[in-house]
Amino acid sequence: MQQTLKTAVREFNIDLAAFDYPLPETAIAQFPLKQRDASKLLVADPNSQQIVHDRFRHIDHYVPAGALLVRNVSKVIPARLFFRKPTGGKVEIFCLEPLSPHTIDPSVALSTLRRSRWRCLIRGKHVVPGSVLRMDQPVAVEARVLDRSGREATVEFQWEAPVKFGEILQRVGHMPIPPYLRREDQPLDRQRYQTVYATAAGSVAAPTAGLHFTRQVLQRLQQKGVAIADVVLHVGAGTFLPIRSERVTDHQMHREQGAISIQTLEQLRQALRSHRPIIAVGTTTLRLLESLYWIGTLLLDDSLTTESLIVSQQLPYEYPSAVDAQEALAAIVAYLQNRNWTTLHFQTQLFVLPGYRFRFVQGLVTNFHQPRSTLLLLVAAFVGPFWRTIYQEALQQQYRFLSYGDSSLLWRLQEGGVERTRGKEKLW
């Protein structure tokens, strides 16, 4: 092993306190703007140290012709359900991840009839293993708590009506808007906490970088010659979890389900071959794309099996790899072709820390993130120390922060921004 995650953090001088900044409550967007593409757009290049301010509807002015824009088409499910205890008390159950039928494709669990088992969060008093909760309207559903640790529990849902579990969620579920909004979901969240291109149901948090796109914006990008590719990474509630541990390495990354078609893999290979920039819409898309490199690397080393298609959070920091990105993609394509599969399904816990070497992505469309968060660490890895200038500028220019906030287009810090000391990378 080249180095452990703890060794990597020490060598890359990662101090979580260095990724803090004052975020006023007034800067956190509580609601979306009336028009998606009316949000502000900050365009930043850490290589030239330049920052430009504009509106998101003009993002096509800053994306070069020939670029490949990759977006996450995962769709948020209304995952919050309300039940009653036999005593009449109200209990909230937040469905996080299907357990039975167990699959890395949530659409299977959402299509089940009469019985489905999920990992959930429970909010309510005196709900213990063995508790049976009920919902009577518009569909009679029973929720049995099988086990519980803190707020997390395994819950089995049962119902007799000939409807799929996903249909129950659509009828009675509430949208899982971020907890930092400190408000209940409203009817407009059904539409606005969702991208206009979302098709694959399974997320319990929105890939928020895509919320700014309209069909008109996408059309203008395509007219300019920007290609668009779709991937799926189902976002978990863990995306909102701050890093509470004293050491960054003690933070447990949430595991998320990803999928990419062989067609999109070929689009990525072609972009790499022709040296066209690849732009990720959101941190979820970036993590999915970078995860592909490690899957391809393990396939080339015969270290990956069908049963272990997962990228662990420490993998980039303990697995030496000099594999070319195109070779990694070619290995995945061959893996799929040998099995007559058209889509790769996998899981990832990829933890992108400052000092991480990016293999695919040159540009990142993303919102402005919470202090001391894994998402801010990813941004810092992407643009280097220039992240602080970007965030200071955004606050001074009264940008709106977090999920319903404004947007940025960030270009990656190139080789010149990382010095090499004794053969090892570290932040400068």
GUBA-160230 format. One record per residue: residue in three letters; x, y, z of N, C-alpha, C in turn. Coordinates in steps of 0.001 Angstrom, whole numbers, plus 500000, padded with zeros to 6 digits. Layout:
# GUBA-160230
alaXYZXYZXYZ/...
***
This chain:
# GUBA-160230
met500828498818500000500000500000500000500880501257500000/gln500501502228499178501318503417499041501247504286500293/gln500046504512500803499875505307502000498445505150502484/thr498265505270503778496918505194504329496275506557504253/leu494943506600504507494224507872504499494792508806505558/lys495125508275506735495683509115507801497032509689507390/thr497846508872506715499138509356506242498940510444505200/ala497959510250504313497698511235503274497316512572503878/val496452512545504892496028513786505518497214514506506142/arg498099513749506789499265514367507412500177514971506347/glu500405514254505264501317514739504238500732515916503466/phe499405515941503320498793517030502590498433518200503510/asn498872518127504778498686519236505722497227519643505878/ile496336518680506006494917518991506098494540519293507542/asp494183520531507777493712520999509072492294521505508859/leu491327520827509465489925521175509212489624522627509551/ala490293523165510546490066524564510929490395525525509785/ala491278525087508887491648525931507747490546526004506703/phe489497525183506880488402525167505915487115525660506575/asp487298526583507489486177527248508143486079528672507588/tyr484891529213507626484700530615507263483370531068507865/pro483199532355508117481947532839508715480822532859507677/leu479763532104507936478615532063507034477399532624507762/pro477018533858507470475859534451508140474567533714507764/glu473634533637508701472336533018508424471642533703507258/thr471856535009507133471195535776506069471699535396504678/ala472870534725504613473414534334503305472861532999502831/ile472166532267503699471625530956503338470271531127502669/ala470167530683501425468919530825500666467851529902501248/gln466735530461501669465647529671502240464721529101501177/phe464592529823500069463710529413498982464417529636497650/pro464012528928496622464609529163495295464110530470494708/leu464896531017493785464427532185493044463255531801492151/lys462504532793491735461336532528490896461752531846489603/gln462875532279489028463388531676487794464698530948488106/arg464812529714487675466001528911487967467282529579487482/asp467270530052486234468515530549485645468802532006485984/ala468002532592486897468244533975487318469290534050488430/ser469722532899488926470716532909489993472023533515489496/lys472808534008490448474116534543490106475062533406489711/leu476050533752488907477076532794488491478437533432488710/leu479258532768489505480645533198489708481540532246488922/val482327532804488015483258532002487216484670532273487720/ala485361531220488145486675531410488765487713530491488147/asp488883531066487854490019530305487340491194530491488303/pro491534529467489084492633529613490046493991529764489379/asn494090529377488128495367529468487421495707530909487049/ser494695531673486652494904533086486324494506533996487469/gln493911533408488524493424534161489688492324535156489297/gln491560534804488287490503535691487803489132535209488263/ile488259536178488579486879535908488953485975536820488135/val484929536234487579483952536983486789482572536742487389/his481738537780487420480376537660487933479377537807486792/asp478355536962486801477345537004485747476076536353486281/arg475142536031485385473941535282485725474037533886485112/phe473399532925485759473542531542485309473023531352483891/arg472046532132483494471494531960482139472546532205481061/his473679532804481440474750533080480472475910532094480604/ile475691530959481251476803530029481469477393529525480152/asp476590529538479085477103529099477789478232529998477289/his478322531232477809479407532135477404480760531654477936/tyr480744530830478961481970530455479657482353528988479466/val481484528212478837481778526810478552482246526710477107/pro483457526259476849483973526246475477483257525242474589/ala483142525583473318482574524663472336483404523389472316/gly482715522257472209483403520980472194483531520344473555/ala483229521091474606483315520528475964482258519446476151/leu482500518562477104481532517538477475481003517881478861/leu479727518202478939479072518537480205478379517282480724/val478762516842481908478214515609482482477306515985483647/arg476070515480483631475092515842484654474534514586485327/asn474087514768486561473515513684487357471994513730487226/val471398512685486636469956512700486370469161511993487472/ser469775511796488641469044511191489749467883512094490167/lys466790511465490554465569512180490935465304512001492428/val464980513101493088464707513061494521463337512428494763/ile463290511497495709462012510893496085461481511595497339/pro460163511742497463459575512327498684459653511309499820/ala460799511253500465461176510125501316460724510242502768/arg460082511348503124459658511542504516458185511163504656/leu457909510185505536456547509698505768456153509936507220/phe454852510141507455454357510363508809453360509272509184/phe453634508656510342452797507564510853452267507940512234/arg451376507091512732450840507267514080451141506037514918/lys451481506272516182451607505174517141450205504751517591/pro450049503571518188448739503153518698448133504161519669/thr448994504926520354448520505938521291448104507229520599/gly448375507312519273448011508506518516449156509456518258/gly450313509221518892451458510101518701452006510045517284/lys452502511175516803453005511303515434454473510919515370/val454839510160514335456219509721514130456622509972512682/glu457790510577512511458318510775511147459314509674510828/ile459153509061509655460096508063509157460686508573507845/phe462003508695507839462727509204506670463437508014506026/cys462955507603504863463524506451504153464858506834503515/leu465924506161503927467254506497503435467736505579502323/glu467550504270502524468172503303501619467413501984501675/pro467057501407500528466355500118500549467272498986500992/leu466725498084501808467466496917502277466927495619501694/ser465613495577501426465002494379500858463808494804500004/pro463787494495498708464840493741498020466136494540497943/his467247493871498309468538494544498323469048494700496900/thr469371495921496539469859496195495194470559497531495196/ile471534497704494323472165499006494193471398499884493211/asp470251499384492726469367500182491881468070500411492653/pro467868501603493255466689501855494077465364501687493343/ser465368501766492014464119501640491269463461500284491506/val464273499259491811463712497933492087462899497972493369/ala463469498573494422462756498664495694461521499552495573/leu461590500594494778460454501492494614459327500833493835/ser459632499763493130458619499063492335458002497883493071/thr458398497627494315457882496475495036456427496660495445/leu455735495525495611454341495509496055454259494846497428/arg453445495433498291453016494845499571454073494780500684/arg455372494781500365456365494693501433457690495293500959/ser458307496106501826459606496686501489460321497050502783/arg461611496780502850462392497037504061463450498097503762/trp463544499109504652464429500245504419465242500583505662/arg466399501143505420467141501817506488466573503218506594/cys466206503634507780465464504884507964466008505693509132/leu465620506942509171465773507782510349464388507966510956/ile464316507902512277463025508028512957463063509234513891/arg462008510021513821461843511133514742460509510944515460/gly460588510683516729459388510458517520459759509829518850/lys458939510044519857459238509549521204458763508107521385/his459545507373522172459168506029522612458876505079521446/val459690505177520393459591504235519274460749503255519422/val460434502017519774461453501012520085461307499834519129/pro462326498961519063462174497755518239460915496990518617/gly460158496608517607458876495949517821457696496881517699/ser457932498188517717456829499153517566456183498995516200/val454855499080516175454097499019514919453358500340514750/leu453648501003513672453059502310513367452130502163512171/arg451153503061512078450175502931510995449924504267510306/met449604504133509019449108505234508203447861504687507509/asp446759505401507602445496504873507061445047505542505769/gln445471506750505512445016507466504326446206508079503593/pro446190508090502271445190507499501367445405505998501132/val446524505463501658446786504027501550447074503511502959/ala446496502395503319446761501803504625448126501116504597/val449052501614505414450413501088505455450799500850506909/glu451438499732507155451964499419508479453477499490508431/ala454070500138509445455529500244509533455981499571510820/arg456741498508510698457220497770511871458711498053512060/val459072498534513245460461498851513554461172497558513981/leu462124497099513184462808495836513452463990496016514399/asp464725497098514239465810497406515171466043498904515129/arg466736499396516148466976500841516204468244501124516989/ser469060502075516456470250502554517136470284504070516977/gly470002504784518076469876506231517972468658506576517126/arg468830507447516164467723507802515265467602506826514100/glu468648506024513874468638505134512714467941503820513048/ala467164503309512101466394502085512357466187501317511061/thr465910500025511215465447499202510102463931499094510214/val463240499470509148461775499500509161461244498662508007/glu460277497797508306459611497024507258458217497581507044/phe457945497969505807456635498499505444455800497383504819/gln454515497330505179453591496352504605452280497041504258/trp451711496659503118450432497222502688449761496225501751/glu448455496305501669447684495357500856447260495927499516/ala447146497229499422446695497853498175447658497526497039/pro447145497312495826448004496952494687448741498163494103/val449520498813494935450308499967494489451764499739494854/lys452652500307494075454080500185494328454497501116495460/phe455605500762496114456059501584497226456405502998496753/gly456965503102495569457275504425495022456037505270494829/glu454919504638494487453661505370494318453141505857495662/ile453343505052496705452949505495498048453732506755498436/leu455039506715498178455858507892498485455368509117497717/gln455041508944496444454574510074495643453252510627496164/arg452401509769496679451089510211497160451166510926498497/val451954510373499424451896510892500802453243511376501333/gly454330511138500617455640511523501124455897513017501029/his456837513466501843457257514867501843458682514960501315/met458986516063500635460328516232500069461354516423501181/pro462492515753501077463528515841502118464429517052501924/ile463862518244502090464679519452501943465736519486503053/pro466834520201502841467944520173503807467527520640505198/pro468072520020506235467718520405507603468115521827507962/tyr469173522359507298469601523708507650468625524782507163/leu467631524425506358466599525403505970465644525693507125/arg465572524747508061464775524942509276463337525356508960/arg462755524667508019461354524880507671460776523587507138/glu459456523498507118458792522345506527458775522482505008/asp458727521353504322458644521418502870457306522002502449/gln457308522649501306456118523291500761455855522755499356/pro454638522985498835454326522438497507455342522800496431/leu455925524015496494456857524385495424458124523543495467/asp458464522960496642459669522135496740459555520861495893/arg458333520402495658458139519210494809458742519423493426/gln458633520659492948459142520974491611460561521532491665/arg460828522417492623462073523161492581463241522467493266/tyr462963521499494156464053520723494737464282519489493862/gln464357519767492564464448518729491542464990519386490281/thr465921518725489593466399519279488330465367519042487236/val465421519839486182464456519700485090464721518436484279/tyr465900517841484458466250516645483676466285515373484520/ala465781515431485749465809514265486630464908513158486087/thr465447511944486009464666510811485481464769509548486333/ala465890509368487065466137508116487785465866508309489274/ala464714507849489740464317508058491133465228507301492086/gly465598507964493197466421507272494175467153508157495155/ser467293509464494890468011510347495800467121510797496952/val467747511041498105467022511641499231467582513031499526/ala468373513546498598468842514928498605469118515286497152/ala468873516525496794469017516916495394470480517135495022/pro470861516775493796472155517211493258472013518681492868/thr472233519566493831471740520942493744472410521795492671/ala473593521418492214474246522208491164473392522260489907/gly472575521216489701471757521155488494470457521927488594/leu470129522460489780468845523146489951468748524418489125/his469882524978488712469882526250487973469589526070486487/phe469741524860485988469592524636484553468122524671484145/thr467861525309483015466559525263482363466741524589481012/arg465655524219480393465764523595479069466353524579478060/gln466076525868478244466623526882477340468143526990477491/val468621526949478731470067527011478967470752525800478346/leu470173524638478537470743523414477968470739523472476442/gln469683524031475879469591524143474418470676525072473879/arg470918526190474567471957527116474105473347526474474189/leu473581525677475217474860524979475319475051524007474158/gln474006523270473828474100522316472725474272523031471392/gln473598524160471226473740524925469989475169525439469820/lys475847525651470941477239526116470882478197524980470545/gly477729523739470656478590522596470379479064521887471629/val478399522141472753478725521448473998477921520153474051/ala478593519028474199477918517737474313477466517528475752/ile476366516809475928475819516554477258475719515049477477/ala476216514590478607476172513165478954475506513011480314/asp474813511897480492474059511646481718474666510503482525/val474721510701483831475110509653484764474108509659485914/val474198508670486784473314508603487954474161508372489203/leu474024509257490176474542508991491518473439509408492486/his472864508433493168471771508709494093472336509306495373/val471928510521495651472497511288496759471856510862498072/gly472688510592499074472193510203500387472112511383501333/ala471401511198502451471264512260503444472602512613504075/gly473585511724503965474909511983504518475598513171503891/thr475114513627502744475729514782502097475618516023502966/phe474625516047503888474444517200504762475257517098506048/leu475857515937506300476536515740507574477832516554507627/pro477992517394508625479260518107508784480324517154509312/ile481569517555509198482661516774509770482763517168511240/arg482328516285512124482331516589513556483570516033514263/ser484237515090513643485411514492514262486581515471514236/glu487448515344515230488611516227515292489544515985514115/arg489653514732513700490508514391512560489635514134511338/val490021514717510232489260514545508994489099513068508651/thr490129512291508909490127510880508516489140510038509304/asp488666510554510435487696509806511225486267509978510708/his486093510887509766484757511102509204484390509938508285/gln483197509413508466482737508288507650481916508812506472/met482422508624505269481694509046504075480489508136503845/his479399508725503401478204507958503089478413507195501778/arg477819506021501699477915505201500488476751505535499571/glu477062505787498304476018506169497353476047505246496136/gln474869505042495548474719504148494402474900504928493104/gly475746504404492230475999505062490961475713504159489780/ala475468504772488637475239504024487399475697504871486219/ile476311504204485245476737504890484030476621503919482867/ser476100504405481758475891503556480592477177503413479789/ile477242502376478999478406502163478150478515503279477115/gln477374503856476734477382504980475792478078506190476404/thr477785506492477664478422507628478322479910507364478543/leu480257506122478857481672505772478983482420506055477689/glu481797505740476559482432506005475264482543507510475010/gln481540508282475467481629509746475335482821510284476122/leu483030509751477311484160510181478124485484509813477466/arg485562508602476924486790508167476254487100509071475068/gln486085509411474306486287510268473143486744511658473563/ala486168512186474646486570513506475127488032513500475561/leu488458512437476239489852512341476658490783512229475460/arg490374511419474487491219511226473288491428512537472537/ser490386513329472464490447514571471685490789515789472543/his491156515543473811491574516613474723490511517700474871/arg489258517276474905488157518205475148487878518269476637/pro487606519453477186487379519564478632486105518842479065/ile486192518179480200485039517517480806484609518353482003/ile483350518754482004482811519612483059481747518838483815/ala481916518727485120480963518006485959479942518982486527/val478671518641486394477620519431487029477428518864488440/gly478105519478489404477930519094490793479010518187491341/thr479142518231492649480117517380493338479750515909493226/thr478448515606493113478050514198492964478562513640491643/thr478412514411490578478897513973489265480411513825489278/leu481095514786489888482559514701489949482994513445490691/arg482364513139491823482749511958492594482472510682491802/leu481372510662491053481090509494490225482165509327489149/leu482490510403488459483472510307487381484832509873487910/glu485268510469489013486568510098489554486558508670490099/ser485407508204490555485295506814491027485549505831489891/leu485174506225488665485386505344487518486859505004487338/tyr487715505978487617489151505728487463489588504574488353/trp489090504557489599489524503535490551488897502184490247/ile487681502181489721487076500917489304487871500318488143/gly488196501158487158488980500682486023490354500191486436/thr490978500891487373492296500495487863492252499122488530/leu491238498914489370491114497626490053490790496501489076/leu490013496812488054489719495804487033490990495395486298/leu491831496344485987493083496043485293494009495189486150/asp493868495335487473494702494546488394494003493272488851/asp492840492985488249492052491804488647491741491817490140/ser491512493030490680491251493163492118489789493465492411/leu488944493413491392487539493775491575486673492646491057/thr485628492320491809484678491300491394483304491914491272/thr482396491179490670481023491654490519480409491967491874/glu480817491199492917480236491373494235480857492532495002/ser481942493118494510482626494169495273482829495435494445/leu481804495819493719481883497032492912481659498255493802/ile482645498542494616482548499687495519483897500370495605/val483869501689495592485074502497495770485060503003497205/ser485971502522498023486025502933499423486667504310499548/gln486424504962500669486907506334500819488418506418500922/gln489069505345501350490526505392501497491267504884500269/leu490558504335499298491218503689498158492248504576497461/pro491927505845497115492936506648496402494201506902497207/tyr494126506718498530495253507061499385496059505849499832/glu495613504659499443496358503475499832496625502532498661/tyr496196502929497455496374502036496306497223502755495264/pro498450502341495060499299503006494066498790502748492663/ser498679503789491862498176503603490498498777504633489556/ala499323504133488462499820505010487397499051504749486113/val497872504140486247497058503790485085496565505057484401/asp496577505070483096496041506184482322494520506173482408/ala493924507361482428492469507466482568491736506764481430/gln492269506869480210491624506193479079491685504678479236/glu492794504180479767492918502738479999491900502269481035/ala491691503084482058490725502729483098489325502619482513/leu488960503575481662487633503530481034487523502339480088/ala488574502071479350488552500935478424488347499627479178/ala488934499517480374488771498305481176487315498122481600/ile486643499231481935485231499140482327484365498755481139/val484635499355479989483877499025478784484030497539478458/ala485254497028478524485487495604478251484771494721479277/tyr484780495136480515484094494405481593482601494283481278/leu481997495378480826480568495359480490480301494525479244/gln481123494704478244480921493964476983481047492466477192/asn481987492046478029482173490618478288480962489987478964/arg480156490816479626478970490316480324477674490680479614/asn477803491312478446476639491776477689475772492724478513/trp476420493555479327475728494580480106475828495920479385/thr474807496727479533474826498061478922475096499155479949/thr475013498806481240475163499811482303475992499247483445/leu476887500060483965477660499701485147476958500254486381/his476645499377487334476093499781488626477169499553489681/phe477375500531490541478412500406491561478077501320492733/gln478904501245493768478754502120494928480064502847495181/thr479958504046495742481171504810496009481076505553497327/gln482212505589498011482404506409499207483571507370498986/leu483900507647497753485092508426497434485154509713498255/phe486280509919498920486521511083499762487592511916499069/val487202513046498499488141513882497755488706514938498695/leu489987514800499002490674515695499927491664516574499173/pro491989517746499710493046518556499085494311517742498896/gly494829517781497690495971516960497321495588515809496416/tyr494271515532496307493805514465495417494162514822493973/arg494568513831493214494908514044491797493693513687490937/phe493140514677490250491960514464489407492370513857488071/arg491561512898487602491871512199486351490978512632485188/phe489782513101485481488832513345484393488380514792484270/val488071515422485366487279516656485351488170517893485314/gln487867518788484363488570520077484270487729521252484766/gly486409521090484752485521522164485193484439521620486098/leu483978522455487031482972522031488002481930523116488181/val480668522758487937479541523644488253479059523246489640/thr479037524188490567478664523835491931478145525048492685/asn477345524800493727476867525860494594477940526195495634/phe477581527010496615478512527391497670478170526592498926/his479175525960499518478957524918500516479240525367501937/gln478798524542502873478952524843504289480418524809504714/pro480763525608505733482118525529506283482400524135506834/arg483652523725506783484136522482507395483370521251506890/ser482937521280505651482179520168505087483021519394504083/thr482618518154503806483329517356502807483228518002501430/leu482122518697501177481952519342499873482917520513499713/leu483139521255500786484105522350500716485525521806500555/leu485829520691501205487143520070501015487342519664499559/leu486278519159498934486368518787497517486661520015496662/val485947521110496933486188522347496174487624522818496368/ala488111522748497613489489523159497885490490522268497154/ala490174520985497043491034520085496270491057520488494804/phe489944521005494320489791521311492893490467522622492515/val490306523650493343490825524979492983492013525403493831/gly492404524577494819493526524938495666493175526035496654/pro494182526710497209493945527753498208493075528907497703/phe492908528993496397492077530063495811490618529968496260/trp490229528815496872488840528659497307488442529776498279/arg489391530173499127489049531190500126488756532537499468/thr489520532890498454489256534123497707487883534070497049/ile487555532915496482486262532727495824485126532933496815/tyr485228532322497979484149532411498957484058533802499580/gln485187534449499800485162535818500306484485536746499298/glu484816536552498031484210537364496975482710537120496893/ala482293535860496991480872535533496933480105536164498088/leu480678536142499285480013536767500433479949538279500279/gln481032538884499798481046540333499612480035540777498557/gln479844539929497529478911540259496453477494539760496751/gln477270539325497982475954538900498460475353537761497635/tyr476192536781497366475684535556496742474849534795497775/arg473911534012497297473089533169498149473746531798498254/phe473839531257499464474613530039499702473720528814499887/leu474343527652499730473801526307499979472773525895498916/ser471909524947499236471154524192498221470343525058497264/tyr469617526035497792468804526897496947469543528188496576/gly470844528202496774471619529405496542472115529551495120/asp473088530433494952473640530748493633474674529706493214/ser475267529951492031476108528934491404477498529464491081/ser478382528532490780479725528887490320480169527906489252/leu481036528374488389481746527529487427483219527654487761/leu483800526573488260485184526583488712486061525769487760/trp487206526333487430488172525594486624489228525012487543/arg489743523866487179490651523120488046492026523753488111/leu492612523729489306493992524164489470494908523179488758/gln495747523692487888496615522825487100497904522504487853/glu498775521751487225499973521200487875500796522260488597/gly500833523470488076501670524503488681501270524865490094/gly500034524504490497499576524882491823499962523916492905/val500608522825492559501029521837493556502531521653493452/glu503227521929494536504676521732494502505002520324494967/arg506120519823494570506540518483494975507739518610495914/thr507583518008497075508642518039498067509031516614498413/arg510293516258498176510772514892498430509898513859497732/gly509412514221496550508653513273495758507206513118496198/lys506749513882497198505393513732497694504637515046497504/glu503351514924497127502537516107496922502114516674498269/lys502018517993498332501399518620499499500854519977499060/leu499964520553499859499437521862499538500550522897499670/trp500525523908498811501526524958498941500954526126499714/
***
